[in-house]
Amino acid sequence: MILGTLAASSKGANIIDETFGAGAGSFELGSFVATGADFMRLSNGATTITGWTVGGVGGVDWLVEPSHLAFGNLSLDLSGDGGDGSISTSIPTSIGTQYRISFAAYGGGIAQSGLLTAGSLSVPFNAPGTSDPSAAVFTAFDFDFTATSLTTTVSFQSVSSDGFGPVIDDVSITKVPTVPESGSSMLMFGTVLVGFGIFGKFSDRGRRMLGKRQ
Ligand SMILES: [Ca+2]
């Protein structure tokens, strides 16, 4: 129990939630009104989801499907009306500080490719699918970037899709804990923190697999 408490505090606060409200990073906030079976289609420019702006020719689908959630009640399909879509948020950052973007992604019946950009970071991610597309299995991703401006825009876009996915959920952006560079006792303390961080990461994945959180 003590380890769990330390792991949670070492991960840090989700800056998306701090900026836009608790749950914003997981697409939980905003006025959801279903436009189809278990989804709300949002077109380019929509700001219906609190903290996020929709882009791309196809827009996105805001999902309320119980079988396609990593956390909470809503998730996001980056492919809306047939074409690739995107969604982005802008958060306050400190120049030179390192941040970690964590999220969960799922491809549906087959793997789907996405692209994550944040400041100077531009990295593809491959969201695995499952043989049973109704039974979502989310994969956890972590990517780090160093901020180069006082505001950083973080964007997720669908790159290659069959019209569904990647589905993303549970997005968090946290400051990466700094490890002291000198002093044996401080270095040891830093190593212990990193160890707790790994423990916390596995805990998060475990919770995601169970569809629960803390
Ligand atoms: Ca969610």
Residues whose N, C-alpha, C, O or C-beta is under 5 A from the ligand:
A	BS01	CA	S26 F27 F71 G72 N73 L74 S75 D169 D170
